[in-house]
Amino acid sequence: MKVFDPEGREWAVDRRFAPWRRWVQPFAGLAGGYRHYKLTPDWGLYLDDEPKARDETEDNGPLDKVATGAFGLLVFLEALVHVPMYLLLGLFLMPFLVLELLCQGVAGLVAMGVRRFRRAPVRVDVLAWHKKQSGLASLTILRVHDDLAGPLIIELGALVRDRVLFDPGDPAVHETLTRFGARVERHRTLLRWRAGRR
């Protein structure tokens, strides 16, 4: 469920259906790290305060045009070399990627079986993005019984619409989590209370 808070920030309150994609990631090291949520500061807040550079719209003559053409030719030649190499590398890695998908499928079947027969709690994520979608600003991971996940998501969505910050310590949020028997597994935020707003 996607909702917007009073400041116009987008929030998502969702149930996580694929934990096995986090468990089985053999190629993540090659790609630069495991896929997971990561809070990122909103550098746009600081960059918006910088003075604007003057526009470089004037043409500097024929020398500028020759330099631009030479740069374009170099970029084209580089692409001619790199594109076939990336295609060959992709063809070489394709069987390993298919193997990763099969391993994720097996891990998913095991996780679903354990969840169904042991009645394990499900994961509900409460996420907020920066206003310009430049990164994650707040992350709360909750665990709740499978039957209560749907109603909890609806109620948390209504709470987020009225608040600038989702805080499990807030009395209204804490009362909701207690009523549904939800457990806070992790809570991280870069958002702060605004004076006079709640």
Steps between C-alpha positions, in 0.01 A plus 500: 500500500644838400398812693624860529567681827406867566836616355442313172753223568410158358469209744448131428351255749545157344522136586827337392430191292850397387752472784684223311622757249704650785623160620630368164710762321825343375544762228447794732874523573572545130229763467634708787318372808190326624157633408348651811341820619750774576427843646652782295526866598316748281791699360252703296410688817856633515554539127185711459665766718803529269510804268402417145777498241457731204374343179767414244270554204732712289687325218879533512546454128641232269758368751219407741317315222811303400567401863139385542517293180830338604354411840193347335721290270702372799183402686373315191828306462497407866144370466604288200757325721303472825156389376618167347707428811198557726286275278758219518530538876121489532480180292772343717321591825150399384517136625616621842215750519251224416657288776456792743130525407456124555669525843272792589200289398607209722568735792160662442319167510675407825420842652133476397475148646653609830273804512187296429563208735670684785275805471801729491436877507510697175702813433338840450718791383422868559717704261532870419686657210645847478273747322699483175518118514877529548517219756349336804437734796336266752475124544306303760479120485217337694411136569134409540277193477401413142125555554554848651740634235227635266305696764826629652614634161170686453514655847868598472428661162234717666744594779775598254263734312470714814865500608827638368699232685424134572633423847414174684542693827219743409198414723252459212739285297601297807134436587431375146804272498408361843139437399612294198781325690763636260866489598743769381801322355684808375433874488731752332413849383667815370183703556462731799202654676404841371408767754124513543438197270433145600 
